[in-house]
């Protein structure tokens, strides 16, 4: 239940006002309170029916001036606050809940008074609304305090965010709760990433974290804010895991709330690097104080020195007291005085900081040193009240930059005018620099090439090898490599090049690579011509050997095939010459001799037909032939050869096919005679034809011993005789199936052979249907 002073006063005033609605207004506690009590009607106009005398002290108006008037108080509300007050009034009227609003109201003298207005809806014994009864409290002083606090918080926030050093706050558990902009830039964490992390993980290396934790516990137990080892130098850890030297001060803030650790961190990497460089410098740097310190000079509005840090003695050879009270311009080179004057004027006119200025300052020995100077406006800062100049000597850096520019100019001249193509590229292939020779070779302008990646100019077929070698180079596995590959010209044509690549080392691994690119198209073409000639000579020699072997095999095969029938004829002729055979035996002998002569005739015809099939003018004469007539004719012609094999002829579709009937009959005859020669007597043989769309499939199938995979690979080759035929010493030159395959090819089809899963050996081909 709300028992605030305002609520108690409102209830008290409500009672007093309600009982005071008589002609006589007795003095009450409310009359003596600084709180203004009032009553107003329940309508939208809100006419005041009663108000305590304190309204005159608050606003300078008497009760009679506002009593009985619609909007007697509302008209004095600040225009910017009226909408909010009206909305709160509408809400309270609609819900019957208390009215609460803070707003500004105008006093008679024009002042704006901040007030808090609280009212409740009074009801009679029957629960019916009577009027709104409330109090108005002056909260001007509280609002002023709140605004002052807000400005203080904003100033603290601004200082924290604009600080050059990292400011990190952590709770009593050591977890980060605030992380300023400088900390984000230094450690690499975004604010939301750092929040909630242990502060020790950022500010202490692993081997020191236990000691730091103990020191934080000591700070937390201290009654006062005690700094942790002023300007303690330790190691910070960035988000990528890299460490860097820092200067650290930690303070614990205690009070009514939970203690807070505040760590002030400065990245001193550059200073540490400078110290290490100074230790390794030559004799002329050994007299300098170890550790580079800036010269800090405080200048008043008249441009005279009010403070000079002791470091000026080691940097410029002057004692600080020598320079106090003198013009800050007396050591500045005359050519740089206008620059310094302009910087001071800008700070006096309200600028917060100058850009980095390069100034030559006179050394006590009469020489000049180059300094980088930054001026900061602290004219309004208490205890400083001046312009602070931080000056750091950069003479050595400027000399190094000049030497580097000269070196780069020499390198650029040698690079640009090299007679071979040169390119510098990064690990991802991004081309950073190219010379004229490479631009000429590839047909690109320099501006075009430096916007490309090296992968874009390498031929796709050569890219994998090039990327593999480049990856090994940038991984540090190899120092350099050479490769022959094709680069793509802008025109799209390839050019053969010899690419020699070396790494440019920075720290441990190469961060860039320089490629020397030489056009080897002429040499490559010469090598290709030589290789082609050599390959042609080898192929020609191999073909000659194959032809010689084929000729020898053919001669031996023909001799073997001719020798058997000739020997049989010799024997039969000698037998007939004896005259000892009876007449019927002589007839059988003559028939046998005719069979051997027919065998010789077939051998000669097969050789002639094979030779004819290989000629360029070999052709077939296509006619529309009735399929049933073709099938039955072949079956009748081979009946004698298949006398010992049961032949089944399937019903042929009644249609015509395009073919050379004589040649196709020869093919089918060869297939059926092969079955007779290479299968045992009694093996079933099938001749069948089936139509499929515009084609007819004609097949010869048998259920003999089948054909091995090795024999299937050579069965259609010239003189190809399978191992089974050789083992059985089957007669023939191996030309029948070769010739049949040639005839089928001339008909636009292919003769195939295979063994079905059921063990049936099938030879077949397709013919087109004649429509």
Secondary structure, DSSP 4 states (H G I P E B T S, - for coil): ----HHHHHHHHHHHHHHHT-SSS----HHHHSSSEEEEE-SSSS--EEEE-THHHHHHS--HHHHTT-TTTTGGGB-HHHHHHHHHHHHHHHHH-PPEEEEEEEE-TTS-EEEEEEEEEEEE-TTS-EEEEEEEEEE-HHHHHHHHHHHHHHHHHHHHHHH-SSEEEEE-TTSBEEEE-HHHHHHH---HHHHTTSBTHHHHS-GGGHHHHHHHHHHHHH-SS---EEEEEEEEEE-TTS-EEEEEEEEEEE-SSS--EEEEEEEE-HHHHHHHHHHHTS-GGGTTSPSS---EEEEE-TTSBEEEE-THHHHHHS--HHHHTTSBTTTTB-GGGHHHHHHHHHHHHTT-SBPPPEEEEEE-TTS-EEEEEEEEEEETTSTTT-EEEEEEEE-HHHHHHHHHHHHHHHHHHHHHHT-SSEEEEEETT-BEEEE-HHHHHHHT--HHHHTTSBGGGGB-GGGHHHHHHHHHHHHTTS-SEEEEEEEEEPTTS-EEEEEEEEEEEEETTEEEEEEEEEEE-HHHHHHHHHHHHHHHHHHHHHHHHHHHHHHHHHHHHHHHHHHHHHHHHHHHHHHHHHHT-S-HHHHHHHHHHHHHHHHHHHHHHHHHHHHHHHTSTT-----EEEEHHHHHHHHHHHTTTTTTTS-EEEPPPPS-EEEE-HHHHHHHHHHHHHHHHHHS-TT--EEEEEEEETTEEEEEEEE-SS---HHHHTTTTSTT---HHHHHHT--S-S-HHHHHHHHHHHTT---EEEE-TTS-EEEEEEEEEE-
